[in-house]
Amino acid sequence: MNKQQLLERLDRAWEDLKESYAGLSEHELTETGVMGDWSIKDIIAHVTWWEEETLKYLPILLKGGKPPRYSTLYGGIDAFNALMTEQKKSLSLAEVLQQRDGTHRRLIRFVQGVPEDQCKGGSGFRRRLRLDTYAHYSLHAEAIRKWRHYRSS
């Protein structure tokens, strides 16, 4: 996969995620129970903070470094997610959407500037990008669709 194909994959998965909650009202976007206690707003904030984490650690990977482990920093990924959920809970839907858009634009600009060889499979860069972005988007898009289907049944 070259950089252009990677960017296209990111874009398709991103658009699919946004499509999964398109047309919902503010009330529906903030209704809890989509994934555990999370609302769609919480899921959007979650995806955004993982893009922020990606932007924090991809430069380290590009330089051959190794990001710290979440188990060491926070006691694990679940603990990190709980901490970030609590920090983002008070944000309005408008603030969450604004952060979503700004962070995603920064991520795309960053990937556009990455050397072509880092975009191929097998690199630490590519693995981190996949786990924190397009594979992650798909997981949450599917959960939102299931919730919407369940609600409409």
C-alpha positions as CSV (number, residue, x, y, z in Angstrom):
1,M,0.0,0.0,0.0
2,N,1.4,3.4,-0.9
3,K,0.7,6.7,0.9
4,Q,-2.2,7.6,-1.4
5,Q,-3.9,4.3,-0.9
6,L,-3.4,4.7,2.9
7,L,-4.9,8.2,2.8
8,E,-7.9,6.8,0.8
9,R,-8.4,4.0,3.3
10,L,-8.3,6.5,6.1
11,D,-10.8,8.7,4.3
12,R,-13.2,5.8,3.5
13,A,-13.2,4.6,7.1
14,W,-13.6,8.2,8.4
15,E,-16.6,8.9,6.2
16,D,-18.1,5.5,7.1
17,L,-17.8,6.4,10.8
18,K,-19.5,9.8,10.2
19,E,-22.2,8.2,8.1
20,S,-23.0,5.8,11.0
21,Y,-24.4,8.7,13.0
22,A,-25.4,11.0,10.2
23,G,-28.9,12.5,10.5
24,L,-29.3,11.9,14.3
25,S,-30.5,14.7,16.5
26,E,-28.5,16.2,19.3
27,H,-30.6,14.2,21.8
28,E,-29.8,11.0,20.0
29,L,-26.1,11.8,19.8
30,T,-26.0,12.4,23.5
31,E,-28.2,9.4,24.5
32,T,-26.2,6.9,26.6
33,G,-26.1,3.2,26.1
34,V,-24.6,3.0,22.6
35,M,-21.5,1.2,23.9
36,G,-21.9,0.5,27.6
37,D,-22.6,3.9,29.2
38,W,-21.2,5.8,26.2
39,S,-23.2,8.0,23.9
40,I,-22.3,8.7,20.3
41,K,-20.8,12.0,21.5
42,D,-18.6,10.0,23.9
43,I,-17.6,7.7,21.1
44,I,-16.7,10.7,18.9
45,A,-14.6,12.2,21.8
46,H,-13.0,8.7,22.2
47,V,-12.0,8.4,18.6
48,T,-10.6,12.0,18.7
49,W,-8.4,11.4,21.8
50,W,-7.0,8.3,20.1
51,E,-6.2,10.4,17.0
52,E,-4.5,12.9,19.4
53,E,-2.5,10.0,20.9
54,T,-1.6,8.9,17.4
55,L,-0.3,12.4,16.6
56,K,1.7,12.4,19.8
57,Y,3.4,9.0,19.2
58,L,3.8,8.7,15.4
59,P,6.7,11.1,15.4
60,I,8.5,9.0,18.0
61,L,7.9,5.9,15.9
62,L,9.2,7.7,12.7
63,K,12.4,8.4,14.6
64,G,12.9,4.8,15.6
65,G,11.7,5.3,19.1
66,K,9.2,3.4,21.2
67,P,6.2,5.1,22.8
68,P,5.7,4.4,26.5
69,R,3.2,1.6,27.4
70,Y,-0.2,2.5,28.6
71,S,0.1,-0.1,31.3
72,T,3.1,1.9,32.7
73,L,1.5,5.4,32.2
74,Y,-2.1,4.7,33.2
75,G,-2.5,1.2,34.4
76,G,-3.7,0.0,31.0
77,I,-5.7,1.1,28.1
78,D,-9.0,0.7,29.9
79,A,-7.8,3.0,32.7
80,F,-6.6,5.5,30.1
81,N,-10.0,5.4,28.3
82,A,-11.8,5.9,31.7
83,L,-9.6,8.9,32.5
84,M,-10.2,10.5,29.2
85,T,-13.9,9.8,29.3
86,E,-14.1,11.6,32.6
87,Q,-12.0,14.5,31.2
88,K,-14.2,14.9,28.1
89,K,-17.6,14.3,29.7
90,S,-18.2,18.0,30.3
91,L,-17.6,19.1,26.7
92,S,-20.7,20.1,24.7
93,L,-21.5,18.3,21.5
94,A,-20.4,21.3,19.5
95,E,-17.0,21.3,21.3
96,V,-16.6,17.5,20.7
97,L,-17.4,18.0,17.0
98,Q,-15.0,20.9,16.7
99,Q,-12.2,18.9,18.3
100,R,-13.1,15.9,16.0
101,D,-12.7,18.0,12.9
102,G,-9.6,19.9,13.9
103,T,-7.7,16.8,15.2
104,H,-8.7,14.8,12.1
105,R,-7.4,17.5,9.8
106,R,-4.1,17.6,11.7
107,L,-3.8,13.8,11.4
108,I,-4.4,13.8,7.6
109,R,-1.8,16.7,7.1
110,F,0.7,14.7,9.2
111,V,0.2,11.5,7.2
112,Q,0.5,13.4,4.0
113,G,4.0,14.6,5.1
114,V,5.2,11.1,6.1
115,P,7.9,9.4,4.0
116,E,6.4,6.9,1.5
117,D,8.3,3.9,3.0
118,Q,6.5,4.3,6.3
119,C,3.1,3.7,4.7
120,K,3.9,0.1,3.8
121,G,2.6,-2.7,5.9
122,G,4.9,-4.0,8.6
123,S,6.2,-0.6,9.9
124,G,5.5,0.4,13.5
125,F,4.1,3.7,12.1
126,R,1.6,1.8,9.9
127,R,0.6,-0.5,12.7
128,R,0.0,2.3,15.2
129,L,-1.9,4.3,12.5
130,R,-4.1,1.3,11.7
131,L,-5.0,0.5,15.3
132,D,-5.7,4.1,16.3
133,T,-7.5,5.2,13.2
134,Y,-9.1,3.3,10.4
135,A,-9.5,0.0,12.3
136,H,-10.7,1.9,15.3
137,Y,-13.2,3.9,13.3
138,S,-14.7,0.8,11.8
139,L,-15.2,-0.8,15.2
140,H,-17.2,2.2,16.5
141,A,-19.1,2.7,13.2
142,E,-20.3,-0.9,13.5
143,A,-21.3,-0.4,17.2
144,I,-23.3,2.7,16.3
145,R,-25.1,1.0,13.5
146,K,-26.0,-1.9,15.7
147,W,-27.4,0.5,18.3
148,R,-29.4,2.4,15.7
149,H,-30.8,-0.9,14.4
150,Y,-31.7,-2.0,17.9
151,R,-33.4,1.3,18.6
152,S,-35.5,1.2,15.5
153,S,-36.6,-2.4,16.0
